[in-house]
């Protein structure tokens, strides 16, 4: 089943929000973040300019997290970014 853009944004929001709250992430979660972001960018399914600019950053977060020696440290280092991404996704889904 293919996820539409709203489902993809909800999934991405949930993954990032969990990382933000738990300060822990699994390799599979980082891989999922990368897949969702890559799909949204490939399908040109995002029209919100702010989100378009953030998607490569979120992809890079997933890429670096996938191979991070310490997942907690990677998340803590990106707390401010994660909060910004969560807010941007939340604003997009509410509008």
N, C-alpha and C positions, 0 to 999 in steps of 0.2 A: 504494500500500500504506500503510495506516495503522499508525503505530508505537504499540505498547502503552507503558504508563508506564515499564516497565523499559528499553525501547529508548530512550525519550525521555530518561530520566535518564542513560543511558550516553552518548548523544550530547551532552547538555548538559555532562556531566563531561568528555568528551574535548575539547570546544571550550574550556571554561574552563581545563582543565589545560594545553592548548597555549598559551593566552594567558599563563598564569602562567609556564610554562617558557621560552617564546620571547620574551615581552614584545613581541609583535607580533600584530596582528589585521587582517583584511581586512573591508571593508564587508559582504561577503556572510556572513562569520562572525557579525558582530553581528546581521544580519538573521535568520540562522538561530537564534541565541540567542533573539531576540524571538519568532519563530514557535513554537519549541518551548515556551517558557514560557507564551505566550498559549494554546496548545493545552491544556497541562496545567491551567491555571487555568480555562479554559472548560469542560473536561470533568470538573472536580472529581475528577481521577484521583489526586491526592495526598491522602493521609489523615494523613501525618506533620505534626504541628503546626509543628515547627521549619522544615521545608521550605516549608510554606504561608506562613509569615511572610517567608521569604527570596525567594520567587518574584517579588514586585513589585520588590525591590531588584535582582535579576538582570535582570529586564526593563528596568529603568531603566538599568542598565549597558549593555545592548545598544543601547538607544535613544540614549544619549549617545555611545557608541562609534561608532555609525553616522555621526554628523556631526562627530566629533572632528577637529580640525585636525591633531593629532599622536596617532596611535594608541598609540605607545609610551608617551607621557606619560600617556594615559588609563589604560592598563594598570598602569603603575607607581603611579599615584595610587590604584588600586584593589587593589593586591597583597594587602593584609590581608583585604579583603572576598572576593576571589577564593579565597584559601586557606580562609576560613570556609565559603564555598559548596561548594567541592570536598569538604571534610571532611563537611559535612552530607549531601551527595549520596552520598558513599562510605559513610557510616554507614547511610543508608537502604537502599542496595543490598545491604549485607552482612546486614541484619536480615531 
